[in-house]
C-alpha cells in the first residue's frame, strides 16, 4: 500500500496540533508533561512537517529562478520599465 507524501504531512500536522492543544489543556494539572506535549507538537510542525512540505512543493523547480542574480534583476527592471511605459 503506497501512501502519498501529502497524506503523511497532513497526519503529522494534525498530530502536532492535537499534541499542542492537549498540552495546553493539561497544563494546570501536570506542568512538566504539558510542556513535553507542547514541545513535541512544535518539533513535529517545524522540524518534520515543514521540511517535508517544502521538499514536496519544490520538487521539479529550479532554484536559479528564485535567486537574485544580475540576470534576474535585469529581467525584473525591464518588466517594470515596460509596465511604466504602458500606463
N, C-alpha and C positions, 0 to 999 in steps of 0.2 A: 504494500500500500504506500503510495507516494504522496507525501504532504507537500503542499506548496509553501514557500517561504512566507508568503503573505499571511497565511493562517497561523503559522508559528509566531510571527511577530505580534499579531493580534492577541494570541493567547498569552504571550509574555506581558504585553501591556495590560491586559485585564487582570492577570495575576498580580502584577506590580501595584496597580491601583487598589485592588482589593486588600493587599497586604498593608498599604499605607493607611487606608480607611480603617482597617481592623486595628492597626496600631494606635490610631487616634481614639478609637472607641474604648480600648482597654487602658488608656494612659493613666487614668485615676487609680485603677486597681493595682497594676504592676508596671511601674515606670521602666524598669530595665528591659523587660520583654517587649513592651510597647516600642521602645527606641530601636530594638533589634528589628521588629517588623517594619517600622518606618524606614530604617536604613536599608534593609534588603529590598524593599519596594523601590527605593530611589536608585539603588545599584541596578536593579532589573531594568528600570526605564532608561537610565543614561549610559550604562556600560554594556548592556546587552541588546535591548530593543532598538535604540537609536543607531548604533553602528550597523546592525543587520538591515535596518530600513534604508540607511544611506547606501549600503552595498547593493541592495536590491534595486534602488531607484537610479543609481549611477551606472548600472551595467550597460555597456554599449555606447557610452557617451565619452567624448574626447575632453580631457581636462584642459587642453590647449585653448578650446573655445571660451573657457571661463577665466583665463588668466589675462592680466593686463600687460600685454606685450605692446611694443611700439606699433606693430601692425594692427592690432585690435583697437588701440587708441585712435589711430588714423582713420580706421573704418567708422568709429563712433563719431569723430569730429566731422567726417564727411557727411554722415547721415544728418547730423544736427544742422550743418550748413545748408543742405538740400531742403530740410524741413523749414528753415527760416526763409529761404527764397520762395517757397511755395505759398507762404502765408502772406 
